[in-house]
Amino acid sequence: MINPARMKDEFLDLVSISSLSKREGAIARRLETILKSMGATLEVDDAGEKVGGETGNLLARFAGTKPGASPFLLSAHMDTVGPAEKIRVQVEGDIVRTDRTTVLGGDDKAGIVAIFEARPACWGPSTSTPGVSKRDGVSFSTWMESAS
């Protein structure tokens, strides 16, 4: 079941973390903690080393029991455009914005929150769900917002 209050809390948590391109280390650590609490196994590739960034791409896998099922992957990126240092989030009812001195970082942290909220609907509430491919997961990439 979609829980708007939980989504808002998770969104506020994530947008408070600065994550400019190549400086996604703090958000990656936060996502690793969340994904592990969901029962995922994690891999971090060497993309960060190759581009001079703080972390690589995250790939989280969830256990399944149906070997012949088609793989299912949800994906979003961790980085944002700037300015994104010392983000000052303002909440007015259901409206979330910044004080206009920085970006909010909703692209793509809203996508990350949507994936976290969709996870039980896609894989079920347990970490090992019958009928789910053994290759299902989520990926969170680095360095999407900047090609320089």
PyMOL commands that place a pseudoatom at each C-alpha (Angstrom):
pseudoatom trace, name=CA, resn=MET, resi=1, chain=A, elem=C, hetatm=0, pos=[0.000, 0.000, 0.000]
pseudoatom trace, name=CA, resn=ILE, resi=2, chain=A, elem=C, hetatm=0, pos=[1.308, 3.439, -0.922]
pseudoatom trace, name=CA, resn=ASN, resi=3, chain=A, elem=C, hetatm=0, pos=[2.000, 5.517, 2.181]
pseudoatom trace, name=CA, resn=PRO, resi=4, chain=A, elem=C, hetatm=0, pos=[2.201, 9.261, 1.325]
pseudoatom trace, name=CA, resn=ALA, resi=5, chain=A, elem=C, hetatm=0, pos=[3.522, 10.249, 4.769]
pseudoatom trace, name=CA, resn=ARG, resi=6, chain=A, elem=C, hetatm=0, pos=[6.349, 7.704, 4.542]
pseudoatom trace, name=CA, resn=MET, resi=7, chain=A, elem=C, hetatm=0, pos=[7.178, 8.883, 1.019]
pseudoatom trace, name=CA, resn=LYS, resi=8, chain=A, elem=C, hetatm=0, pos=[7.334, 12.506, 2.154]
pseudoatom trace, name=CA, resn=ASP, resi=9, chain=A, elem=C, hetatm=0, pos=[9.590, 11.616, 5.101]
pseudoatom trace, name=CA, resn=GLU, resi=10, chain=A, elem=C, hetatm=0, pos=[11.921, 9.574, 2.866]
pseudoatom trace, name=CA, resn=PHE, resi=11, chain=A, elem=C, hetatm=0, pos=[11.992, 12.359, 0.271]
pseudoatom trace, name=CA, resn=LEU, resi=12, chain=A, elem=C, hetatm=0, pos=[12.843, 14.984, 2.908]
pseudoatom trace, name=CA, resn=ASP, resi=13, chain=A, elem=C, hetatm=0, pos=[15.603, 12.715, 4.223]
pseudoatom trace, name=CA, resn=LEU, resi=14, chain=A, elem=C, hetatm=0, pos=[17.158, 12.245, 0.778]
pseudoatom trace, name=CA, resn=VAL, resi=15, chain=A, elem=C, hetatm=0, pos=[16.894, 15.832, -0.486]
pseudoatom trace, name=CA, resn=SER, resi=16, chain=A, elem=C, hetatm=0, pos=[18.718, 17.031, 2.623]
pseudoatom trace, name=CA, resn=ILE, resi=17, chain=A, elem=C, hetatm=0, pos=[21.821, 15.165, 1.363]
pseudoatom trace, name=CA, resn=SER, resi=18, chain=A, elem=C, hetatm=0, pos=[23.905, 17.026, -1.204]
pseudoatom trace, name=CA, resn=SER, resi=19, chain=A, elem=C, hetatm=0, pos=[24.844, 14.747, -4.098]
pseudoatom trace, name=CA, resn=LEU, resi=20, chain=A, elem=C, hetatm=0, pos=[26.358, 16.659, -6.979]
pseudoatom trace, name=CA, resn=SER, resi=21, chain=A, elem=C, hetatm=0, pos=[27.784, 14.626, -9.857]
pseudoatom trace, name=CA, resn=LYS, resi=22, chain=A, elem=C, hetatm=0, pos=[30.919, 12.747, -8.752]
pseudoatom trace, name=CA, resn=ARG, resi=23, chain=A, elem=C, hetatm=0, pos=[30.098, 13.641, -5.118]
pseudoatom trace, name=CA, resn=GLU, resi=24, chain=A, elem=C, hetatm=0, pos=[27.438, 11.026, -4.447]
pseudoatom trace, name=CA, resn=GLY, resi=25, chain=A, elem=C, hetatm=0, pos=[29.256, 9.306, -1.557]
pseudoatom trace, name=CA, resn=ALA, resi=26, chain=A, elem=C, hetatm=0, pos=[26.927, 10.475, 1.230]
pseudoatom trace, name=CA, resn=ILE, resi=27, chain=A, elem=C, hetatm=0, pos=[23.715, 9.607, -0.626]
pseudoatom trace, name=CA, resn=ALA, resi=28, chain=A, elem=C, hetatm=0, pos=[25.186, 6.232, -1.653]
pseudoatom trace, name=CA, resn=ARG, resi=29, chain=A, elem=C, hetatm=0, pos=[25.929, 5.392, 1.994]
pseudoatom trace, name=CA, resn=ARG, resi=30, chain=A, elem=C, hetatm=0, pos=[22.378, 6.350, 2.980]
pseudoatom trace, name=CA, resn=LEU, resi=31, chain=A, elem=C, hetatm=0, pos=[20.886, 4.245, 0.165]
pseudoatom trace, name=CA, resn=GLU, resi=32, chain=A, elem=C, hetatm=0, pos=[23.088, 1.285, 1.119]
pseudoatom trace, name=CA, resn=THR, resi=33, chain=A, elem=C, hetatm=0, pos=[21.680, 1.428, 4.671]
pseudoatom trace, name=CA, resn=ILE, resi=34, chain=A, elem=C, hetatm=0, pos=[18.092, 1.578, 3.412]
pseudoatom trace, name=CA, resn=LEU, resi=35, chain=A, elem=C, hetatm=0, pos=[18.591, -1.229, 0.887]
pseudoatom trace, name=CA, resn=LYS, resi=36, chain=A, elem=C, hetatm=0, pos=[20.266, -3.513, 3.426]
pseudoatom trace, name=CA, resn=SER, resi=37, chain=A, elem=C, hetatm=0, pos=[17.343, -2.955, 5.805]
pseudoatom trace, name=CA, resn=MET, resi=38, chain=A, elem=C, hetatm=0, pos=[15.072, -4.145, 2.975]
pseudoatom trace, name=CA, resn=GLY, resi=39, chain=A, elem=C, hetatm=0, pos=[17.048, -7.378, 2.735]
pseudoatom trace, name=CA, resn=ALA, resi=40, chain=A, elem=C, hetatm=0, pos=[18.946, -6.589, -0.460]
pseudoatom trace, name=CA, resn=THR, resi=41, chain=A, elem=C, hetatm=0, pos=[22.427, -7.774, -1.324]
pseudoatom trace, name=CA, resn=LEU, resi=42, chain=A, elem=C, hetatm=0, pos=[24.543, -4.929, -2.661]
pseudoatom trace, name=CA, resn=GLU, resi=43, chain=A, elem=C, hetatm=0, pos=[27.264, -4.396, -5.207]
pseudoatom trace, name=CA, resn=VAL, resi=44, chain=A, elem=C, hetatm=0, pos=[29.131, -1.163, -5.907]
pseudoatom trace, name=CA, resn=ASP, resi=45, chain=A, elem=C, hetatm=0, pos=[31.013, -1.055, -9.182]
pseudoatom trace, name=CA, resn=ASP, resi=46, chain=A, elem=C, hetatm=0, pos=[34.217, 0.857, -9.949]
pseudoatom trace, name=CA, resn=ALA, resi=47, chain=A, elem=C, hetatm=0, pos=[32.589, 3.665, -11.968]
pseudoatom trace, name=CA, resn=GLY, resi=48, chain=A, elem=C, hetatm=0, pos=[33.484, 6.201, -9.285]
pseudoatom trace, name=CA, resn=GLU, resi=49, chain=A, elem=C, hetatm=0, pos=[37.168, 5.366, -9.522]
pseudoatom trace, name=CA, resn=LYS, resi=50, chain=A, elem=C, hetatm=0, pos=[37.069, 5.610, -13.307]
pseudoatom trace, name=CA, resn=VAL, resi=51, chain=A, elem=C, hetatm=0, pos=[35.521, 9.104, -13.368]
pseudoatom trace, name=CA, resn=GLY, resi=52, chain=A, elem=C, hetatm=0, pos=[37.127, 10.529, -10.216]
pseudoatom trace, name=CA, resn=GLY, resi=53, chain=A, elem=C, hetatm=0, pos=[33.955, 10.244, -8.136]
pseudoatom trace, name=CA, resn=GLU, resi=54, chain=A, elem=C, hetatm=0, pos=[33.287, 9.292, -4.537]
pseudoatom trace, name=CA, resn=THR, resi=55, chain=A, elem=C, hetatm=0, pos=[31.347, 6.090, -5.260]
pseudoatom trace, name=CA, resn=GLY, resi=56, chain=A, elem=C, hetatm=0, pos=[30.337, 3.745, -8.002]
pseudoatom trace, name=CA, resn=ASN, resi=57, chain=A, elem=C, hetatm=0, pos=[26.901, 2.698, -9.197]
pseudoatom trace, name=CA, resn=LEU, resi=58, chain=A, elem=C, hetatm=0, pos=[24.822, 0.717, -6.673]
pseudoatom trace, name=CA, resn=LEU, resi=59, chain=A, elem=C, hetatm=0, pos=[23.110, -2.504, -7.652]
pseudoatom trace, name=CA, resn=ALA, resi=60, chain=A, elem=C, hetatm=0, pos=[20.790, -4.090, -5.109]
pseudoatom trace, name=CA, resn=ARG, resi=61, chain=A, elem=C, hetatm=0, pos=[19.342, -7.556, -5.603]
pseudoatom trace, name=CA, resn=PHE, resi=62, chain=A, elem=C, hetatm=0, pos=[16.361, -9.064, -3.845]
pseudoatom trace, name=CA, resn=ALA, resi=63, chain=A, elem=C, hetatm=0, pos=[16.050, -12.805, -3.363]
pseudoatom trace, name=CA, resn=GLY, resi=64, chain=A, elem=C, hetatm=0, pos=[13.460, -14.641, -5.393]
pseudoatom trace, name=CA, resn=THR, resi=65, chain=A, elem=C, hetatm=0, pos=[12.424, -18.248, -5.813]
pseudoatom trace, name=CA, resn=LYS, resi=66, chain=A, elem=C, hetatm=0, pos=[11.379, -18.556, -9.455]
pseudoatom trace, name=CA, resn=PRO, resi=67, chain=A, elem=C, hetatm=0, pos=[14.460, -19.269, -11.615]
pseudoatom trace, name=CA, resn=GLY, resi=68, chain=A, elem=C, hetatm=0, pos=[12.620, -18.955, -14.950]
pseudoatom trace, name=CA, resn=ALA, resi=69, chain=A, elem=C, hetatm=0, pos=[10.965, -15.600, -14.259]
pseudoatom trace, name=CA, resn=SER, resi=70, chain=A, elem=C, hetatm=0, pos=[12.053, -12.643, -16.368]
pseudoatom trace, name=CA, resn=PRO, resi=71, chain=A, elem=C, hetatm=0, pos=[14.351, -10.217, -14.546]
pseudoatom trace, name=CA, resn=PHE, resi=72, chain=A, elem=C, hetatm=0, pos=[12.834, -6.974, -13.292]
pseudoatom trace, name=CA, resn=LEU, resi=73, chain=A, elem=C, hetatm=0, pos=[14.941, -3.863, -12.633]
pseudoatom trace, name=CA, resn=LEU, resi=74, chain=A, elem=C, hetatm=0, pos=[14.016, -0.398, -11.395]
pseudoatom trace, name=CA, resn=SER, resi=75, chain=A, elem=C, hetatm=0, pos=[16.589, 2.367, -11.820]
pseudoatom trace, name=CA, resn=ALA, resi=76, chain=A, elem=C, hetatm=0, pos=[17.244, 5.977, -10.823]
pseudoatom trace, name=CA, resn=HIS, resi=77, chain=A, elem=C, hetatm=0, pos=[20.301, 8.204, -10.472]
pseudoatom trace, name=CA, resn=MET, resi=78, chain=A, elem=C, hetatm=0, pos=[21.820, 9.570, -7.274]
pseudoatom trace, name=CA, resn=ASP, resi=79, chain=A, elem=C, hetatm=0, pos=[23.332, 12.837, -8.494]
pseudoatom trace, name=CA, resn=THR, resi=80, chain=A, elem=C, hetatm=0, pos=[21.791, 16.280, -8.866]
pseudoatom trace, name=CA, resn=VAL, resi=81, chain=A, elem=C, hetatm=0, pos=[22.667, 19.517, -10.579]
pseudoatom trace, name=CA, resn=GLY, resi=82, chain=A, elem=C, hetatm=0, pos=[23.860, 22.462, -8.544]
pseudoatom trace, name=CA, resn=PRO, resi=83, chain=A, elem=C, hetatm=0, pos=[23.859, 24.572, -6.593]
pseudoatom trace, name=CA, resn=ALA, resi=84, chain=A, elem=C, hetatm=0, pos=[23.286, 21.864, -4.017]
pseudoatom trace, name=CA, resn=GLU, resi=85, chain=A, elem=C, hetatm=0, pos=[25.442, 22.600, -0.982]
pseudoatom trace, name=CA, resn=LYS, resi=86, chain=A, elem=C, hetatm=0, pos=[23.707, 23.228, 2.361]
pseudoatom trace, name=CA, resn=ILE, resi=87, chain=A, elem=C, hetatm=0, pos=[20.223, 22.557, 1.064]
pseudoatom trace, name=CA, resn=ARG, resi=88, chain=A, elem=C, hetatm=0, pos=[17.571, 24.405, 3.055]
pseudoatom trace, name=CA, resn=VAL, resi=89, chain=A, elem=C, hetatm=0, pos=[14.297, 22.566, 2.564]
pseudoatom trace, name=CA, resn=GLN, resi=90, chain=A, elem=C, hetatm=0, pos=[11.036, 24.369, 3.214]
pseudoatom trace, name=CA, resn=VAL, resi=91, chain=A, elem=C, hetatm=0, pos=[7.781, 22.478, 3.701]
pseudoatom trace, name=CA, resn=GLU, resi=92, chain=A, elem=C, hetatm=0, pos=[4.404, 24.189, 3.436]
pseudoatom trace, name=CA, resn=GLY, resi=93, chain=A, elem=C, hetatm=0, pos=[1.699, 21.535, 3.737]
pseudoatom trace, name=CA, resn=ASP, resi=94, chain=A, elem=C, hetatm=0, pos=[2.200, 19.192, 0.793]
pseudoatom trace, name=CA, resn=ILE, resi=95, chain=A, elem=C, hetatm=0, pos=[4.589, 21.559, -1.002]
pseudoatom trace, name=CA, resn=VAL, resi=96, chain=A, elem=C, hetatm=0, pos=[8.323, 20.910, -0.643]
pseudoatom trace, name=CA, resn=ARG, resi=97, chain=A, elem=C, hetatm=0, pos=[10.843, 23.430, -1.964]
pseudoatom trace, name=CA, resn=THR, resi=98, chain=A, elem=C, hetatm=0, pos=[14.092, 25.125, -1.045]
pseudoatom trace, name=CA, resn=ASP, resi=99, chain=A, elem=C, hetatm=0, pos=[14.757, 28.689, 0.027]
pseudoatom trace, name=CA, resn=ARG, resi=100, chain=A, elem=C, hetatm=0, pos=[15.823, 29.221, -3.629]
pseudoatom trace, name=CA, resn=THR, resi=101, chain=A, elem=C, hetatm=0, pos=[19.552, 29.368, -2.827]
pseudoatom trace, name=CA, resn=THR, resi=102, chain=A, elem=C, hetatm=0, pos=[19.990, 25.748, -3.952]
pseudoatom trace, name=CA, resn=VAL, resi=103, chain=A, elem=C, hetatm=0, pos=[18.209, 23.181, -6.058]
pseudoatom trace, name=CA, resn=LEU, resi=104, chain=A, elem=C, hetatm=0, pos=[15.900, 20.768, -4.271]
pseudoatom trace, name=CA, resn=GLY, resi=105, chain=A, elem=C, hetatm=0, pos=[17.369, 17.645, -5.862]
pseudoatom trace, name=CA, resn=GLY, resi=106, chain=A, elem=C, hetatm=0, pos=[13.964, 16.180, -6.644]
pseudoatom trace, name=CA, resn=ASP, resi=107, chain=A, elem=C, hetatm=0, pos=[15.472, 14.854, -9.900]
pseudoatom trace, name=CA, resn=ASP, resi=108, chain=A, elem=C, hetatm=0, pos=[16.014, 12.064, -9.197]
pseudoatom trace, name=CA, resn=LYS, resi=109, chain=A, elem=C, hetatm=0, pos=[15.486, 11.637, -5.476]
pseudoatom trace, name=CA, resn=ALA, resi=110, chain=A, elem=C, hetatm=0, pos=[11.734, 11.529, -6.122]
pseudoatom trace, name=CA, resn=GLY, resi=111, chain=A, elem=C, hetatm=0, pos=[12.467, 8.548, -8.377]
pseudoatom trace, name=CA, resn=ILE, resi=112, chain=A, elem=C, hetatm=0, pos=[14.464, 6.847, -5.630]
pseudoatom trace, name=CA, resn=VAL, resi=113, chain=A, elem=C, hetatm=0, pos=[11.605, 7.308, -3.153]
pseudoatom trace, name=CA, resn=ALA, resi=114, chain=A, elem=C, hetatm=0, pos=[9.112, 5.980, -5.711]
pseudoatom trace, name=CA, resn=ILE, resi=115, chain=A, elem=C, hetatm=0, pos=[11.260, 2.861, -6.143]
pseudoatom trace, name=CA, resn=PHE, resi=116, chain=A, elem=C, hetatm=0, pos=[11.449, 2.313, -2.387]
pseudoatom trace, name=CA, resn=GLU, resi=117, chain=A, elem=C, hetatm=0, pos=[7.680, 2.708, -2.085]
pseudoatom trace, name=CA, resn=ALA, resi=118, chain=A, elem=C, hetatm=0, pos=[7.033, 0.412, -5.059]
pseudoatom trace, name=CA, resn=ARG, resi=119, chain=A, elem=C, hetatm=0, pos=[9.355, -2.327, -3.791]
pseudoatom trace, name=CA, resn=PRO, resi=120, chain=A, elem=C, hetatm=0, pos=[6.728, -4.171, -1.676]
pseudoatom trace, name=CA, resn=ALA, resi=121, chain=A, elem=C, hetatm=0, pos=[4.231, -3.982, -4.550]
pseudoatom trace, name=CA, resn=CYS, resi=122, chain=A, elem=C, hetatm=0, pos=[6.787, -5.412, -6.998]
pseudoatom trace, name=CA, resn=TRP, resi=123, chain=A, elem=C, hetatm=0, pos=[8.432, -8.018, -4.780]
pseudoatom trace, name=CA, resn=GLY, resi=124, chain=A, elem=C, hetatm=0, pos=[6.046, -8.458, -1.875]
pseudoatom trace, name=CA, resn=PRO, resi=125, chain=A, elem=C, hetatm=0, pos=[6.586, -7.609, 1.773]
pseudoatom trace, name=CA, resn=SER, resi=126, chain=A, elem=C, hetatm=0, pos=[9.146, -10.342, 2.466]
pseudoatom trace, name=CA, resn=THR, resi=127, chain=A, elem=C, hetatm=0, pos=[12.715, -10.403, 1.204]
pseudoatom trace, name=CA, resn=SER, resi=128, chain=A, elem=C, hetatm=0, pos=[12.231, -13.765, -0.495]
pseudoatom trace, name=CA, resn=THR, resi=129, chain=A, elem=C, hetatm=0, pos=[9.026, -13.751, -2.494]
pseudoatom trace, name=CA, resn=PRO, resi=130, chain=A, elem=C, hetatm=0, pos=[7.717, -16.741, -4.474]
pseudoatom trace, name=CA, resn=GLY, resi=131, chain=A, elem=C, hetatm=0, pos=[7.296, -16.020, -8.161]
pseudoatom trace, name=CA, resn=VAL, resi=132, chain=A, elem=C, hetatm=0, pos=[10.001, -13.380, -8.312]
pseudoatom trace, name=CA, resn=SER, resi=133, chain=A, elem=C, hetatm=0, pos=[13.047, -13.781, -10.526]
pseudoatom trace, name=CA, resn=LYS, resi=134, chain=A, elem=C, hetatm=0, pos=[16.350, -14.515, -8.805]
pseudoatom trace, name=CA, resn=ARG, resi=135, chain=A, elem=C, hetatm=0, pos=[17.809, -11.610, -10.788]
pseudoatom trace, name=CA, resn=ASP, resi=136, chain=A, elem=C, hetatm=0, pos=[15.482, -8.779, -9.738]
pseudoatom trace, name=CA, resn=GLY, resi=137, chain=A, elem=C, hetatm=0, pos=[16.784, -5.595, -8.252]
pseudoatom trace, name=CA, resn=VAL, resi=138, chain=A, elem=C, hetatm=0, pos=[17.274, -1.863, -8.292]
pseudoatom trace, name=CA, resn=SER, resi=139, chain=A, elem=C, hetatm=0, pos=[20.162, 0.224, -9.542]
pseudoatom trace, name=CA, resn=PHE, resi=140, chain=A, elem=C, hetatm=0, pos=[21.196, 3.716, -8.593]
pseudoatom trace, name=CA, resn=SER, resi=141, chain=A, elem=C, hetatm=0, pos=[23.702, 5.305, -10.942]
pseudoatom trace, name=CA, resn=THR, resi=142, chain=A, elem=C, hetatm=0, pos=[26.225, 8.073, -10.531]
pseudoatom trace, name=CA, resn=TRP, resi=143, chain=A, elem=C, hetatm=0, pos=[27.268, 10.980, -12.699]
pseudoatom trace, name=CA, resn=MET, resi=144, chain=A, elem=C, hetatm=0, pos=[24.136, 11.285, -14.837]
pseudoatom trace, name=CA, resn=GLU, resi=145, chain=A, elem=C, hetatm=0, pos=[23.626, 15.036, -14.520]
pseudoatom trace, name=CA, resn=SER, resi=146, chain=A, elem=C, hetatm=0, pos=[27.103, 16.032, -15.705]
pseudoatom trace, name=CA, resn=ALA, resi=147, chain=A, elem=C, hetatm=0, pos=[29.182, 14.705, -18.553]
pseudoatom trace, name=CA, resn=SER, resi=148, chain=A, elem=C, hetatm=0, pos=[32.250, 16.789, -17.800]
for i in range(1, 148): cmd.bond("trace and resi %d" % i, "trace and resi %d" % (i + 1))
show_as sticks, trace
zoom trace
